[in-house]
Amino acid sequence: MFEFVRTHKRLMQFLLLLIIVPSFALVGLGSYKSFGDAENVVAKVGGQPITKPEYDAALSEQMARFKQMFGAQFDQKMFDTPEARQGALDSLIAQRALSVEVARQHLSVADKALQQSITSIDGLVGPDGKFDGERYRSLLAMQGMTPAMYEQRLRQDMAAQQLNSAIQSTAFAPKTVTTRLSEISEQERTVQELLFKPADYAAQVKVTPELLKTYYDKNGRQFEVPEQANIEYVVLSSEALAAQIAVTDQEASGLYEQNKNRYGVEEQRRASHILINLKKGGSAADKALAKDKAEKLLAQVRKNPADFARIAKANSEDQGSAPNGGDLDFFGKGAMTPPFEDAVFKLKLNEISNVVESDFGFHIIEVTEIKPASFRTFEQVKPEIIADIKKQKAAKQYSEAAEVFSNTVYEQSDSLKPVADKLKLKVETASAVSRTPNPSTPQSALTNNQKFLNALFADESLKSKHNTEAVEVAPSTLVAGRVVQYKPVGKRPFAEVEAIVREKVIAEESAVLAKKAGETKLAALKLADEATGFGAAKVVSRAKNDALNGAGFDSVMKADVSKLPAIVGTDLAGQGYAVYRISKVAQAEKIDAPRRLGEQKQIANALAQQEMLAYIDALKKKAKVKIIKPVTSTPVVADERQ
C-alpha cells in the first residue's frame, strides 16, 4: 500500500486538484448564475447548467496547473487527452454538487472569518499592520475581478470547505492496521542474485539471412523514413515592412525635439523632511496646534542646521523616513504632492524651507543633493529614433499589407512570387520539413510552428502544390508556404540497415537464450537447493531498496516465504534473466518512529480522500447530474478554402 501512495503521488495530486482544490482556482462556485443559451450547455447539476465557456475556462486552468507542476517538462499533448478533458468537466460537476449541498444545509461564513482569510494573504498587510486595500484591488483587477466578486467566491469556497472538512474528518485509520502495514513495509529479506546476461550468450546465436529478413519485415516501423517536404515560404511581419521604410534626418530630428525628455533624465533632487501629521478634516484647533509644533521644530533646525537629521529622527511623524533622519532619496518632478514638490524645486542646495503645508500635514524641508538634468544628443539617439519611426509606420501599414498578403496568396495560389513582388518580400526555402516540429531545430523557427506545418501538410497543399492560406504564427506576423517536393513515409532498404538488423537480432536472440538458461536453473534449484554461483547476500525491504533491479525487487518482495530458502526468477526486460534465493526474513531491528507516524498520516489522508470522493459521488446522484454534450473529443475546424 505504501508503494502505491509513494509511487502515485502525482495521481493523488491530480485527484486533489480536480476534486478538493478551492473552487475559485477554476471558475468559481458563484459563476454559474449567468448562463448561455441551451446550445452552450454541456451538463446540468441540480437543474443548473454548466456552459461551454465555463468548461473551456476550467480546462484552461487545468492546463495551467499542469504546466506549473511539471515546468519545463510540460508537454500539452500529453495532457490534452479525453481523460483530462473529462476530468475538467468532472471537477466542475463536483463543485456544483458541493454548492447545491452547501445551499441545502444553509452553510455560511461570518464576515470576520472572511476578513481574516483575506488579510492572511501574503503581501496585503504592510509592516505597520495596516491592510493595503489599493494593492488588494489591484491584484484582483489583474485577474479580471472586483473585490465583491472575489469575496463572494471566497465565501462560497470557505462554506464548501466546511463540508469537506466535516466529511474528511470522519476517516479513521486503526492503529493495528497502520502498525501491521508498517511492519510489512519494514520487513527485511536477505537475498542472493544469480544473473543470466544476454551478452554471455551472444556467441551462441546463429544468424541466418532468413532470420535477418524476418526481423526486418516484422519490425518495419523501426526502419521507416518519415515523410518530408521541400518548401518555399514568404513571411509578412512588421519587421519586414519596417526594413522597407526610409526615414529622413528631418523626420528624426523633429521627433527628437518633440520628445526630448524621453532621451535623458530631468533634474532630480534629494531632500529630507520633518513631518507633523494633520488628519484630513481635522479641526482648526488641531491645525493650529500642528503648525505651532512645526514652527517650533523649524526654529530648532534653523538654530542648528547640522542637527536636521537628529531632530527629524526624534520628531518627524513620517514613519517611513524618520528612522533615516527624514531622508527621502532622489526624486524628480511629478513624484511628490504639489506643495511639497514646488517648495523642494525652489530651494537651493542645503537650504531649509519655511513650514510647508500639504495634504499630509506640515513639512520642514532641506535639499541635500541636486542632480542636474542630462540629455543624450540627437546623434547619439538617431538610430533609436529612426527604428521607432519605422516601427510606428510599419504598424500602420501592417493591416493593409496583411489583407493584400492574404488575398494574393489565395488568388494566385500556384506561386509565392506574386505576393513577394507585390510587397517586396523574399521567398525563403527549407528542405526536409516534417509534419511535426523537429526537436533539433529552435522552437522559434517557422518550420517548427505547428499551425504552419498543419497548413503545409493539409491535403490541398500536398496534392495540388497550392499555396497555403496566410497563417498567423505570431502577433503581426503572417506566413504562407507551398510544398515544392514531397516524399511520403518510406522504408530504408534492407542493405542499408543490415548491420543494425544484425545487432538487434543478436540482442533479441541472446535474451531468449539467457531467459531459457535462467528458467532451467530455476527449475533445478527448486528440486535441489544450492548457493553455488549466487552473488553476495543483500538485505532489502519495501522501505529501502538500492540493491536490486526494479522487476527483480518486485519479484523478491512478492515471493512466498513460508518456506526458506525461497527461489524465484524473473525476466529483467532486455537486461537478461535473474534467479533470486531468499534465505532469511526478519523485521527491522530498529523501529523508525517518525517514518511510521508519516505512514499513518498518509493512510489517514488516503482514507479521508476516499471518503470525500465517495461523498461527492453520492452528491452527484442526489443532484441528478446529466451530461448534455460529451467533452472527450477536440472539435475539428474545417478548412473553408475550396
HELIX and SHEET records of a PDB file:
HELIX    1   1 PHE A    2  THR A    7  1                                   6    
HELIX    2   2 LYS A    9  LEU A   15  1                                   7    
HELIX    3   3 LEU A   16  ILE A   20  3                                   5    
HELIX    4   4 SER A   23  ALA A   25  5                                   3    
HELIX    5   5 LEU A   29  LYS A   33  5                                   5    
HELIX    6   6 ALA A   38  ASN A   40  5                                   3    
HELIX    7   7 LYS A   52  PHE A   70  1                                  19    
HELIX    8   8 GLY A   71  GLN A   73  5                                   3    
HELIX    9   9 GLN A   76  PHE A   79  1                                   4    
HELIX   10  10 PRO A   82  ARG A  104  1                                  23    
HELIX   11  11 ASP A  111  THR A  119  1                                   9    
HELIX   12  12 GLY A  133  MET A  142  1                                  10    
HELIX   13  13 PRO A  147  GLN A  168  1                                  22    
HELIX   14  14 LYS A  175  GLU A  186  1                                  12    
HELIX   15  15 PRO A  198  GLN A  204  5                                   7    
HELIX   16  16 PRO A  209  LYS A  218  1                                  10    
HELIX   17  17 GLY A  220  PHE A  223  5                                   4    
HELIX   18  18 SER A  238  GLN A  244  1                                   7    
HELIX   19  19 ASP A  249  GLN A  258  1                                  10    
HELIX   20  20 LYS A  260  TYR A  263  5                                   4    
HELIX   21  21 ALA A  284  LYS A  303  1                                  20    
HELIX   22  22 PRO A  305  ASP A  307  5                                   3    
HELIX   23  23 PHE A  308  ASN A  315  1                                   8    
HELIX   24  24 ALA A  322  ASN A  324  5                                   3    
HELIX   25  25 PRO A  338  VAL A  344  1                                   7    
HELIX   26  26 PHE A  378  GLU A  411  1                                  34    
HELIX   27  27 LYS A  417  LEU A  423  1                                   7    
HELIX   28  28 LEU A  446  ASN A  448  5                                   3    
HELIX   29  29 GLN A  450  LEU A  456  1                                   7    
HELIX   30  30 ASP A  459  SER A  464  1                                   6    
HELIX   31  31 PHE A  494  LEU A  527  1                                  34    
HELIX   32  32 GLY A  550  LYS A  558  1                                   9    
HELIX   33  33 ALA A  593  LYS A  622  1                                  30    
SHEET    1   A 3 GLN A  48  THR A  51  0                                        
SHEET    2   A 3 VAL A  41  VAL A  45 -1                                        
SHEET    3   A 3 LYS A 626  ILE A 627 -1                                        
SHEET    1   B 4 LYS A 538  SER A 541  0                                        
SHEET    2   B 4 GLU A 188  PHE A 196 -1                                        
SHEET    3   B 4 TYR A 577  ALA A 586 -1                                        
SHEET    4   B 4 ALA A 566  ASP A 571 -1                                        
SHEET    1   C 2 GLU A 224  VAL A 225  0                                        
SHEET    2   C 2 GLY A 490  LYS A 491 -1                                        
SHEET    1   D 4 GLU A 428  VAL A 433  0                                        
SHEET    2   D 4 GLN A 228  SER A 237 -1                                        
SHEET    3   D 4 THR A 477  LYS A 487 -1                                        
SHEET    4   D 4 VAL A 471  ALA A 474 -1                                        
SHEET    1   E 2 GLY A 264  VAL A 265  0                                        
SHEET    2   E 2 SER A 374  PHE A 375 -1                                        
SHEET    1   F 4 ASP A 327  PHE A 331  0                                        
SHEET    2   F 4 GLN A 268  ASN A 277 -1                                        
SHEET    3   F 4 GLY A 361  LYS A 371 -1                                        
SHEET    4   F 4 VAL A 356  SER A 358 -1                                        
END                                                                             
